[in-house]
Amino acid sequence: MNPKSKLYQPDHWRGRAEATRKKAEALADGKPRDRLLKIAMEYDKLALRAQVWQTRSGEDDVA
């Protein structure tokens, strides 16, 4: 595990979620748009996980 990796940075995942939502907005309603919105939600979940990981990792440093 490399905590410096962008995969562990919440902002990385939030940016991906935002970019994916923008792509979805450009599409007409339908399955492709719905799929992109679902992917954006998964990116949001990854951002939350990264944030929790950072918080827990920071607690270990204090102890």
PDB file of N, CA, C, O and CB in Angstrom:
ATOM      1  N   MET A   1       0.829  -1.181   0.000  1.00  0.00           N
ATOM      2  CA  MET A   1       0.000   0.000   0.000  1.00  0.00           C
ATOM      3  C   MET A   1       0.870   1.241   0.000  1.00  0.00           C
ATOM      4  O   MET A   1       1.797   1.370   0.800  1.00  0.00           O
ATOM      5  CB  MET A   1      -0.941   0.000   1.198  1.00  0.00           C
ATOM      6  N   ASN A   2       0.565   2.131  -0.889  1.00  0.00           N
ATOM      7  CA  ASN A   2       1.292   3.391  -0.962  1.00  0.00           C
ATOM      8  C   ASN A   2       0.320   4.527  -0.649  1.00  0.00           C
ATOM      9  O   ASN A   2      -0.455   4.930  -1.517  1.00  0.00           O
ATOM     10  CB  ASN A   2       1.952   3.584  -2.367  1.00  0.00           C
ATOM     11  N   PRO A   3       0.351   5.049   0.581  1.00  0.00           N
ATOM     12  CA  PRO A   3      -0.601   6.086   0.961  1.00  0.00           C
ATOM     13  C   PRO A   3      -0.473   7.360   0.145  1.00  0.00           C
ATOM     14  O   PRO A   3      -1.396   8.175   0.139  1.00  0.00           O
ATOM     15  CB  PRO A   3      -0.437   6.410   2.403  1.00  0.00           C
ATOM     16  N   LYS A   4       0.637   7.554  -0.538  1.00  0.00           N
ATOM     17  CA  LYS A   4       0.821   8.740  -1.379  1.00  0.00           C
ATOM     18  C   LYS A   4       0.146   8.579  -2.742  1.00  0.00           C
ATOM     19  O   LYS A   4      -0.018   9.556  -3.472  1.00  0.00           O
ATOM     20  CB  LYS A   4       2.310   9.023  -1.569  1.00  0.00           C
ATOM     21  N   SER A   5      -0.239   7.375  -3.079  1.00  0.00           N
ATOM     22  CA  SER A   5      -0.886   7.104  -4.360  1.00  0.00           C
ATOM     23  C   SER A   5      -2.192   7.871  -4.462  1.00  0.00           C
ATOM     24  O   SER A   5      -2.903   8.042  -3.471  1.00  0.00           O
ATOM     25  CB  SER A   5      -1.135   5.599  -4.537  1.00  0.00           C
ATOM     26  N   LYS A   6      -2.505   8.332  -5.669  1.00  0.00           N
ATOM     27  CA  LYS A   6      -3.756   9.066  -5.865  1.00  0.00           C
ATOM     28  C   LYS A   6      -4.977   8.193  -5.588  1.00  0.00           C
ATOM     29  O   LYS A   6      -6.069   8.708  -5.351  1.00  0.00           O
ATOM     30  CB  LYS A   6      -3.825   9.614  -7.284  1.00  0.00           C
ATOM     31  N   LEU A   7      -4.798   6.896  -5.617  1.00  0.00           N
ATOM     32  CA  LEU A   7      -5.920   5.995  -5.328  1.00  0.00           C
ATOM     33  C   LEU A   7      -6.395   6.113  -3.882  1.00  0.00           C
ATOM     34  O   LEU A   7      -7.514   5.716  -3.559  1.00  0.00           O
ATOM     35  CB  LEU A   7      -5.522   4.552  -5.620  1.00  0.00           C
ATOM     36  N   TYR A   8      -5.554   6.654  -3.024  1.00  0.00           N
ATOM     37  CA  TYR A   8      -5.902   6.833  -1.621  1.00  0.00           C
ATOM     38  C   TYR A   8      -6.312   8.275  -1.316  1.00  0.00           C
ATOM     39  O   TYR A   8      -6.494   8.636  -0.153  1.00  0.00           O
ATOM     40  CB  TYR A   8      -4.731   6.428  -0.739  1.00  0.00           C
ATOM     41  N   GLN A   9      -6.457   9.093  -2.349  1.00  0.00           N
ATOM     42  CA  GLN A   9      -6.816  10.496  -2.180  1.00  0.00           C
ATOM     43  C   GLN A   9      -8.300  10.699  -2.526  1.00  0.00           C
ATOM     44  O   GLN A   9      -8.700  10.451  -3.664  1.00  0.00           O
ATOM     45  CB  GLN A   9      -5.913  11.403  -3.066  1.00  0.00           C
ATOM     46  N   PRO A  10      -9.114  11.142  -1.568  1.00  0.00           N
ATOM     47  CA  PRO A  10     -10.543  11.351  -1.837  1.00  0.00           C
ATOM     48  C   PRO A  10     -10.797  12.301  -3.010  1.00  0.00           C
ATOM     49  O   PRO A  10     -11.733  12.087  -3.780  1.00  0.00           O
ATOM     50  CB  PRO A  10     -11.223  11.893  -0.594  1.00  0.00           C
ATOM     51  N   ASP A  11      -9.985  13.338  -3.156  1.00  0.00           N
ATOM     52  CA  ASP A  11     -10.193  14.302  -4.235  1.00  0.00           C
ATOM     53  C   ASP A  11     -10.043  13.673  -5.619  1.00  0.00           C
ATOM     54  O   ASP A  11     -10.697  14.095  -6.572  1.00  0.00           O
ATOM     55  CB  ASP A  11      -9.219  15.452  -4.092  1.00  0.00           C
ATOM     56  N   HIS A  12      -9.191  12.678  -5.722  1.00  0.00           N
ATOM     57  CA  HIS A  12      -9.039  11.965  -6.989  1.00  0.00           C
ATOM     58  C   HIS A  12     -10.368  11.347  -7.402  1.00  0.00           C
ATOM     59  O   HIS A  12     -10.802  11.504  -8.544  1.00  0.00           O
ATOM     60  CB  HIS A  12      -7.950  10.876  -6.878  1.00  0.00           C
ATOM     61  N   TRP A  13     -11.013  10.646  -6.480  1.00  0.00           N
ATOM     62  CA  TRP A  13     -12.270   9.961  -6.772  1.00  0.00           C
ATOM     63  C   TRP A  13     -13.415  10.945  -6.959  1.00  0.00           C
ATOM     64  O   TRP A  13     -14.298  10.723  -7.788  1.00  0.00           O
ATOM     65  CB  TRP A  13     -12.608   8.982  -5.659  1.00  0.00           C
ATOM     66  N   ARG A  14     -13.404  12.033  -6.193  1.00  0.00           N
ATOM     67  CA  ARG A  14     -14.448  13.055  -6.372  1.00  0.00           C
ATOM     68  C   ARG A  14     -14.347  13.696  -7.750  1.00  0.00           C
ATOM     69  O   ARG A  14     -15.361  13.975  -8.391  1.00  0.00           O
ATOM     70  CB  ARG A  14     -14.340  14.137  -5.280  1.00  0.00           C
ATOM     71  N   GLY A  15     -13.131  13.924  -8.193  1.00  0.00           N
ATOM     72  CA  GLY A  15     -12.931  14.480  -9.529  1.00  0.00           C
ATOM     73  C   GLY A  15     -13.425  13.546 -10.622  1.00  0.00           C
ATOM     74  O   GLY A  15     -14.031  13.978 -11.602  1.00  0.00           O
ATOM     75  N   ARG A  16     -13.161  12.272 -10.439  1.00  0.00           N
ATOM     76  CA  ARG A  16     -13.644  11.289 -11.423  1.00  0.00           C
ATOM     77  C   ARG A  16     -15.160  11.237 -11.431  1.00  0.00           C
ATOM     78  O   ARG A  16     -15.780  11.128 -12.489  1.00  0.00           O
ATOM     79  CB  ARG A  16     -13.073   9.892 -11.123  1.00  0.00           C
ATOM     80  N   ALA A  17     -15.760  11.315 -10.237  1.00  0.00           N
ATOM     81  CA  ALA A  17     -17.222  11.298 -10.147  1.00  0.00           C
ATOM     82  C   ALA A  17     -17.810  12.510 -10.867  1.00  0.00           C
ATOM     83  O   ALA A  17     -18.774  12.382 -11.622  1.00  0.00           O
ATOM     84  CB  ALA A  17     -17.679  11.276  -8.668  1.00  0.00           C
ATOM     85  N   GLU A  18     -17.235  13.672 -10.635  1.00  0.00           N
ATOM     86  CA  GLU A  18     -17.724  14.901 -11.266  1.00  0.00           C
ATOM     87  C   GLU A  18     -17.600  14.829 -12.783  1.00  0.00           C
ATOM     88  O   GLU A  18     -18.533  15.184 -13.503  1.00  0.00           O
ATOM     89  CB  GLU A  18     -16.957  16.116 -10.736  1.00  0.00           C
ATOM     90  N   ALA A  19     -16.446  14.368 -13.269  1.00  0.00           N
ATOM     91  CA  ALA A  19     -16.233  14.252 -14.715  1.00  0.00           C
ATOM     92  C   ALA A  19     -17.218  13.263 -15.337  1.00  0.00           C
ATOM     93  O   ALA A  19     -17.714  13.490 -16.441  1.00  0.00           O
ATOM     94  CB  ALA A  19     -14.786  13.814 -15.010  1.00  0.00           C
ATOM     95  N   THR A  20     -17.497  12.187 -14.644  1.00  0.00           N
ATOM     96  CA  THR A  20     -18.424  11.183 -15.153  1.00  0.00           C
ATOM     97  C   THR A  20     -19.841  11.731 -15.200  1.00  0.00           C
ATOM     98  O   THR A  20     -20.584  11.464 -16.145  1.00  0.00           O
ATOM     99  CB  THR A  20     -18.374   9.920 -14.291  1.00  0.00           C
ATOM    100  N   ARG A  21     -20.219  12.502 -14.177  1.00  0.00           N
ATOM    101  CA  ARG A  21     -21.548  13.124 -14.185  1.00  0.00           C
ATOM    102  C   ARG A  21     -21.695  14.107 -15.345  1.00  0.00           C
ATOM    103  O   ARG A  21     -22.758  14.184 -15.961  1.00  0.00           O
ATOM    104  CB  ARG A  21     -21.808  13.842 -12.853  1.00  0.00           C
ATOM    105  N   LYS A  22     -20.645  14.852 -15.642  1.00  0.00           N
ATOM    106  CA  LYS A  22     -20.688  15.792 -16.770  1.00  0.00           C
ATOM    107  C   LYS A  22     -20.899  15.051 -18.082  1.00  0.00           C
ATOM    108  O   LYS A  22     -21.657  15.499 -18.943  1.00  0.00           O
ATOM    109  CB  LYS A  22     -19.391  16.621 -16.836  1.00  0.00           C
ATOM    110  N   LYS A  23     -20.228  13.917 -18.229  1.00  0.00           N
ATOM    111  CA  LYS A  23     -20.428  13.112 -19.434  1.00  0.00           C
ATOM    112  C   LYS A  23     -21.866  12.612 -19.515  1.00  0.00           C
ATOM    113  O   LYS A  23     -22.464  12.590 -20.590  1.00  0.00           O
ATOM    114  CB  LYS A  23     -19.451  11.926 -19.460  1.00  0.00           C
ATOM    115  N   ALA A  24     -22.415  12.210 -18.370  1.00  0.00           N
ATOM    116  CA  ALA A  24     -23.785  11.705 -18.340  1.00  0.00           C
ATOM    117  C   ALA A  24     -24.778  12.804 -18.714  1.00  0.00           C
ATOM    118  O   ALA A  24     -25.774  12.537 -19.386  1.00  0.00           O
ATOM    119  CB  ALA A  24     -24.117  11.141 -16.952  1.00  0.00           C
ATOM    120  N   GLU A  25     -24.513  14.035 -18.284  1.00  0.00           N
ATOM    121  CA  GLU A  25     -25.406  15.151 -18.599  1.00  0.00           C
ATOM    122  C   GLU A  25     -25.481  15.406 -20.098  1.00  0.00           C
ATOM    123  O   GLU A  25     -26.491  15.905 -20.594  1.00  0.00           O
ATOM    124  CB  GLU A  25     -24.945  16.415 -17.883  1.00  0.00           C
ATOM    125  N   ALA A  26     -24.434  15.070 -20.811  1.00  0.00           N
ATOM    126  CA  ALA A  26     -24.394  15.296 -22.256  1.00  0.00           C
ATOM    127  C   ALA A  26     -25.209  14.259 -23.028  1.00  0.00           C
ATOM    128  O   ALA A  26     -25.473  14.431 -24.218  1.00  0.00           O
ATOM    129  CB  ALA A  26     -22.956  15.280 -22.742  1.00  0.00           C
ATOM    130  N   LEU A  27     -25.601  13.195 -22.356  1.00  0.00           N
ATOM    131  CA  LEU A  27     -26.347  12.125 -23.020  1.00  0.00           C
ATOM    132  C   LEU A  27     -27.838  12.289 -22.807  1.00  0.00           C
ATOM    133  O   LEU A  27     -28.282  12.848 -21.805  1.00  0.00           O
ATOM    134  CB  LEU A  27     -25.896  10.758 -22.511  1.00  0.00           C
ATOM    135  N   ALA A  28     -28.599  11.795 -23.761  1.00  0.00           N
ATOM    136  CA  ALA A  28     -30.048  11.749 -23.597  1.00  0.00           C
ATOM    137  C   ALA A  28     -30.361  10.671 -22.555  1.00  0.00           C
ATOM    138  O   ALA A  28     -29.532   9.806 -22.273  1.00  0.00           O
ATOM    139  CB  ALA A  28     -30.777  11.456 -24.968  1.00  0.00           C
ATOM    140  N   ASP A  29     -31.545  10.738 -22.003  1.00  0.00           N
ATOM    141  CA  ASP A  29     -31.937   9.708 -21.036  1.00  0.00           C
ATOM    142  C   ASP A  29     -31.805   8.330 -21.670  1.00  0.00           C
ATOM    143  O   ASP A  29     -32.017   8.158 -22.870  1.00  0.00           O
ATOM    144  CB  ASP A  29     -33.389   9.938 -20.538  1.00  0.00           C
ATOM    145  N   GLY A  30     -31.460   7.382 -20.866  1.00  0.00           N
ATOM    146  CA  GLY A  30     -31.324   6.026 -21.360  1.00  0.00           C
ATOM    147  C   GLY A  30     -30.304   5.248 -20.561  1.00  0.00           C
ATOM    148  O   GLY A  30     -29.743   5.737 -19.580  1.00  0.00           O
ATOM    149  N   LYS A  31     -30.077   4.022 -21.005  1.00  0.00           N
ATOM    150  CA  LYS A  31     -29.163   3.134 -20.294  1.00  0.00           C
ATOM    151  C   LYS A  31     -27.740   3.666 -20.191  1.00  0.00           C
ATOM    152  O   LYS A  31     -27.140   3.569 -19.121  1.00  0.00           O
ATOM    153  CB  LYS A  31     -29.141   1.805 -20.965  1.00  0.00           C
ATOM    154  N   PRO A  32     -27.176   4.223 -21.254  1.00  0.00           N
ATOM    155  CA  PRO A  32     -25.796   4.731 -21.122  1.00  0.00           C
ATOM    156  C   PRO A  32     -25.683   5.840 -20.059  1.00  0.00           C
ATOM    157  O   PRO A  32     -24.732   5.866 -19.278  1.00  0.00           O
ATOM    158  CB  PRO A  32     -25.302   5.266 -22.479  1.00  0.00           C
ATOM    159  N   ARG A  33     -26.650   6.735 -20.043  1.00  0.00           N
ATOM    160  CA  ARG A  33     -26.637   7.810 -19.044  1.00  0.00           C
ATOM    161  C   ARG A  33     -26.777   7.233 -17.637  1.00  0.00           C
ATOM    162  O   ARG A  33     -26.048   7.617 -16.723  1.00  0.00           O
ATOM    163  CB  ARG A  33     -27.772   8.826 -19.320  1.00  0.00           C
ATOM    164  N   ASP A  34     -27.718   6.310 -17.475  1.00  0.00           N
ATOM    165  CA  ASP A  34     -27.922   5.683 -16.167  1.00  0.00           C
ATOM    166  C   ASP A  34     -26.667   4.959 -15.705  1.00  0.00           C
ATOM    167  O   ASP A  34     -26.323   4.996 -14.524  1.00  0.00           O
ATOM    168  CB  ASP A  34     -29.100   4.707 -16.219  1.00  0.00           C
ATOM    169  N   ARG A  35     -25.991   4.309 -16.626  1.00  0.00           N
ATOM    170  CA  ARG A  35     -24.765   3.581 -16.277  1.00  0.00           C
ATOM    171  C   ARG A  35     -23.670   4.545 -15.817  1.00  0.00           C
ATOM    172  O   ARG A  35     -22.973   4.277 -14.839  1.00  0.00           O
ATOM    173  CB  ARG A  35     -24.271   2.751 -17.480  1.00  0.00           C
ATOM    174  N   LEU A  36     -23.521   5.657 -16.519  1.00  0.00           N
ATOM    175  CA  LEU A  36     -22.524   6.636 -16.115  1.00  0.00           C
ATOM    176  C   LEU A  36     -22.839   7.224 -14.732  1.00  0.00           C
ATOM    177  O   LEU A  36     -21.935   7.448 -13.927  1.00  0.00           O
ATOM    178  CB  LEU A  36     -22.437   7.751 -17.155  1.00  0.00           C
ATOM    179  N   LEU A  37     -24.109   7.467 -14.472  1.00  0.00           N
ATOM    180  CA  LEU A  37     -24.489   8.001 -13.160  1.00  0.00           C
ATOM    181  C   LEU A  37     -24.210   6.976 -12.058  1.00  0.00           C
ATOM    182  O   LEU A  37     -23.819   7.342 -10.950  1.00  0.00           O
ATOM    183  CB  LEU A  37     -25.981   8.401 -13.152  1.00  0.00           C
ATOM    184  N   LYS A  38     -24.411   5.703 -12.363  1.00  0.00           N
ATOM    185  CA  LYS A  38     -24.104   4.657 -11.392  1.00  0.00           C
ATOM    186  C   LYS A  38     -22.587   4.598 -11.138  1.00  0.00           C
ATOM    187  O   LYS A  38     -22.151   4.428  -9.999  1.00  0.00           O
ATOM    188  CB  LYS A  38     -24.628   3.282 -11.892  1.00  0.00           C
ATOM    189  N   ILE A  39     -21.811   4.735 -12.179  1.00  0.00           N
ATOM    190  CA  ILE A  39     -20.354   4.746 -12.027  1.00  0.00           C
ATOM    191  C   ILE A  39     -19.929   5.931 -11.169  1.00  0.00           C
ATOM    192  O   ILE A  39     -19.053   5.795 -10.316  1.00  0.00           O
ATOM    193  CB  ILE A  39     -19.657   4.801 -13.408  1.00  0.00           C
ATOM    194  N   ALA A  40     -20.543   7.093 -11.388  1.00  0.00           N
ATOM    195  CA  ALA A  40     -20.221   8.274 -10.587  1.00  0.00           C
ATOM    196  C   ALA A  40     -20.520   8.021  -9.112  1.00  0.00           C
ATOM    197  O   ALA A  40     -19.755   8.439  -8.243  1.00  0.00           O
ATOM    198  CB  ALA A  40     -21.009   9.497 -11.088  1.00  0.00           C
ATOM    199  N   MET A  41     -21.617   7.347  -8.830  1.00  0.00           N
ATOM    200  CA  MET A  41     -21.945   7.020  -7.434  1.00  0.00           C
ATOM    201  C   MET A  41     -20.898   6.085  -6.836  1.00  0.00           C
ATOM    202  O   MET A  41     -20.553   6.211  -5.661  1.00  0.00           O
ATOM    203  CB  MET A  41     -23.343   6.373  -7.344  1.00  0.00           C
ATOM    204  N   GLU A  42     -20.396   5.160  -7.628  1.00  0.00           N
ATOM    205  CA  GLU A  42     -19.349   4.259  -7.139  1.00  0.00           C
ATOM    206  C   GLU A  42     -18.057   5.030  -6.859  1.00  0.00           C
ATOM    207  O   GLU A  42     -17.357   4.740  -5.889  1.00  0.00           O
ATOM    208  CB  GLU A  42     -19.086   3.132  -8.161  1.00  0.00           C
ATOM    209  N   TYR A  43     -17.744   6.005  -7.701  1.00  0.00           N
ATOM    210  CA  TYR A  43     -16.583   6.856  -7.442  1.00  0.00           C
ATOM    211  C   TYR A  43     -16.764   7.625  -6.130  1.00  0.00           C
ATOM    212  O   TYR A  43     -15.814   7.788  -5.365  1.00  0.00           O
ATOM    213  CB  TYR A  43     -16.361   7.838  -8.612  1.00  0.00           C
ATOM    214  N   ASP A  44     -17.985   8.094  -5.877  1.00  0.00           N
ATOM    215  CA  ASP A  44     -18.264   8.778  -4.607  1.00  0.00           C
ATOM    216  C   ASP A  44     -18.015   7.852  -3.416  1.00  0.00           C
ATOM    217  O   ASP A  44     -17.485   8.273  -2.388  1.00  0.00           O
ATOM    218  CB  ASP A  44     -19.716   9.290  -4.581  1.00  0.00           C
ATOM    219  N   LYS A  45     -18.402   6.602  -3.568  1.00  0.00           N
ATOM    220  CA  LYS A  45     -18.163   5.622  -2.493  1.00  0.00           C
ATOM    221  C   LYS A  45     -16.662   5.413  -2.275  1.00  0.00           C
ATOM    222  O   LYS A  45     -16.201   5.306  -1.139  1.00  0.00           O
ATOM    223  CB  LYS A  45     -18.846   4.268  -2.829  1.00  0.00           C
ATOM    224  N   LEU A  46     -15.913   5.357  -3.367  1.00  0.00           N
ATOM    225  CA  LEU A  46     -14.462   5.207  -3.250  1.00  0.00           C
ATOM    226  C   LEU A  46     -13.847   6.427  -2.562  1.00  0.00           C
ATOM    227  O   LEU A  46     -12.901   6.293  -1.787  1.00  0.00           O
ATOM    228  CB  LEU A  46     -13.827   5.002  -4.640  1.00  0.00           C
ATOM    229  N   ALA A  47     -14.381   7.610  -2.845  1.00  0.00           N
ATOM    230  CA  ALA A  47     -13.891   8.822  -2.179  1.00  0.00           C
ATOM    231  C   ALA A  47     -14.136   8.738  -0.681  1.00  0.00           C
ATOM    232  O   ALA A  47     -13.272   9.114   0.111  1.00  0.00           O
ATOM    233  CB  ALA A  47     -14.571  10.078  -2.760  1.00  0.00           C
ATOM    234  N   LEU A  48     -15.297   8.253  -0.291  1.00  0.00           N
ATOM    235  CA  LEU A  48     -15.589   8.104   1.138  1.00  0.00           C
ATOM    236  C   LEU A  48     -14.654   7.087   1.784  1.00  0.00           C
ATOM    237  O   LEU A  48     -14.171   7.298   2.897  1.00  0.00           O
ATOM    238  CB  LEU A  48     -17.049   7.681   1.346  1.00  0.00           C
ATOM    239  N   ARG A  49     -14.404   5.994   1.088  1.00  0.00           N
ATOM    240  CA  ARG A  49     -13.489   4.983   1.628  1.00  0.00           C
ATOM    241  C   ARG A  49     -12.084   5.547   1.788  1.00  0.00           C
ATOM    242  O   ARG A  49     -11.412   5.282   2.785  1.00  0.00           O
ATOM    243  CB  ARG A  49     -13.456   3.747   0.720  1.00  0.00           C
ATOM    244  N   ALA A  50     -11.646   6.320   0.809  1.00  0.00           N
ATOM    245  CA  ALA A  50     -10.316   6.920   0.887  1.00  0.00           C
ATOM    246  C   ALA A  50     -10.248   7.917   2.048  1.00  0.00           C
ATOM    247  O   ALA A  50      -9.231   8.018   2.734  1.00  0.00           O
ATOM    248  CB  ALA A  50      -9.958   7.618  -0.444  1.00  0.00           C
ATOM    249  N   GLN A  51     -11.341   8.647   2.252  1.00  0.00           N
ATOM    250  CA  GLN A  51     -11.374   9.602   3.356  1.00  0.00           C
ATOM    251  C   GLN A  51     -11.313   8.881   4.694  1.00  0.00           C
ATOM    252  O   GLN A  51     -10.588   9.304   5.594  1.00  0.00           O
ATOM    253  CB  GLN A  51     -12.635  10.469   3.280  1.00  0.00           C
ATOM    254  N   VAL A  52     -12.060   7.806   4.832  1.00  0.00           N
ATOM    255  CA  VAL A  52     -12.020   7.010   6.063  1.00  0.00           C
ATOM    256  C   VAL A  52     -10.629   6.434   6.260  1.00  0.00           C
ATOM    257  O   VAL A  52     -10.102   6.443   7.372  1.00  0.00           O
ATOM    258  CB  VAL A  52     -13.071   5.875   6.023  1.00  0.00           C
ATOM    259  N   TRP A  53     -10.034   5.934   5.190  1.00  0.00           N
ATOM    260  CA  TRP A  53      -8.693   5.367   5.283  1.00  0.00           C
ATOM    261  C   TRP A  53      -7.696   6.414   5.765  1.00  0.00           C
ATOM    262  O   TRP A  53      -6.860   6.137   6.625  1.00  0.00           O
ATOM    263  CB  TRP A  53      -8.254   4.801   3.927  1.00  0.00           C
ATOM    264  N   GLN A  54      -7.790   7.631   5.201  1.00  0.00           N
ATOM    265  CA  GLN A  54      -6.884   8.700   5.624  1.00  0.00           C
ATOM    266  C   GLN A  54      -7.089   9.036   7.098  1.00  0.00           C
ATOM    267  O   GLN A  54      -6.124   9.248   7.832  1.00  0.00           O
ATOM    268  CB  GLN A  54      -7.095   9.954   4.762  1.00  0.00           C
ATOM    269  N   THR A  55      -8.343   9.083   7.524  1.00  0.00           N
ATOM    270  CA  THR A  55      -8.650   9.400   8.913  1.00  0.00           C
ATOM    271  C   THR A  55      -8.079   8.325   9.832  1.00  0.00           C
ATOM    272  O   THR A  55      -7.439   8.638  10.836  1.00  0.00           O
ATOM    273  CB  THR A  55     -10.172   9.536   9.118  1.00  0.00           C
ATOM    274  N   ARG A  56      -8.306   7.082   9.496  1.00  0.00           N
ATOM    275  CA  ARG A  56      -7.795   5.983  10.324  1.00  0.00           C
ATOM    276  C   ARG A  56      -6.282   5.939  10.283  1.00  0.00           C
ATOM    277  O   ARG A  56      -5.644   5.657  11.297  1.00  0.00           O
ATOM    278  CB  ARG A  56      -8.369   4.640   9.860  1.00  0.00           C
ATOM    279  N   SER A  57      -5.701   6.213   9.133  1.00  0.00           N
ATOM    280  CA  SER A  57      -4.253   6.216   9.012  1.00  0.00           C
ATOM    281  C   SER A  57      -3.653   7.332   9.865  1.00  0.00           C
ATOM    282  O   SER A  57      -2.600   7.150  10.476  1.00  0.00           O
ATOM    283  CB  SER A  57      -3.836   6.375   7.542  1.00  0.00           C
ATOM    284  N   GLY A  58      -4.312   8.472   9.905  1.00  0.00           N
ATOM    285  CA  GLY A  58      -3.860   9.579  10.707  1.00  0.00           C
ATOM    286  C   GLY A  58      -3.935   9.288  12.198  1.00  0.00           C
ATOM    287  O   GLY A  58      -3.093   9.754  12.966  1.00  0.00           O
ATOM    288  N   GLU A  59      -4.947   8.512  12.617  1.00  0.00           N
ATOM    289  CA  GLU A  59      -5.086   8.141  14.018  1.00  0.00           C
ATOM    290  C   GLU A  59      -3.942   7.238  14.431  1.00  0.00           C
ATOM    291  O   GLU A  59      -3.454   7.334  15.557  1.00  0.00           O
ATOM    292  CB  GLU A  59      -6.431   7.451  14.271  1.00  0.00           C
ATOM    293  N   ASP A  60      -3.506   6.360  13.536  1.00  0.00           N
ATOM    294  CA  ASP A  60      -2.397   5.469  13.847  1.00  0.00           C
ATOM    295  C   ASP A  60      -1.114   6.251  14.079  1.00  0.00           C
ATOM    296  O   ASP A  60      -0.294   5.876  14.917  1.00  0.00           O
ATOM    297  CB  ASP A  60      -2.199   4.457  12.726  1.00  0.00           C
ATOM    298  N   ASP A  61      -0.942   7.343  13.334  1.00  0.00           N
ATOM    299  CA  ASP A  61       0.254   8.162  13.476  1.00  0.00           C
ATOM    300  C   ASP A  61       0.319   8.873  14.812  1.00  0.00           C
ATOM    301  O   ASP A  61       1.403   9.114  15.342  1.00  0.00           O
ATOM    302  CB  ASP A  61       0.319   9.168  12.371  1.00  0.00           C
ATOM    303  N   VAL A  62      -0.860   9.215  15.366  1.00  0.00           N
ATOM    304  CA  VAL A  62      -0.932   9.938  16.631  1.00  0.00           C
ATOM    305  C   VAL A  62      -0.624   9.020  17.793  1.00  0.00           C
ATOM    306  O   VAL A  62       0.037   9.420  18.751  1.00  0.00           O
ATOM    307  CB  VAL A  62      -2.306  10.571  16.813  1.00  0.00           C
ATOM    308  N   ALA A  63      -1.103   7.784  17.713  1.00  0.00           N
ATOM    309  CA  ALA A  63      -0.954   6.838  18.829  1.00  0.00           C
ATOM    310  C   ALA A  63       0.459   6.385  19.031  1.00  0.00           C
ATOM    311  O   ALA A  63       0.730   5.591  19.931  1.00  0.00           O
ATOM    312  CB  ALA A  63      -1.817   5.643  18.615  1.00  0.00           C
TER     313      ALA A  63
END
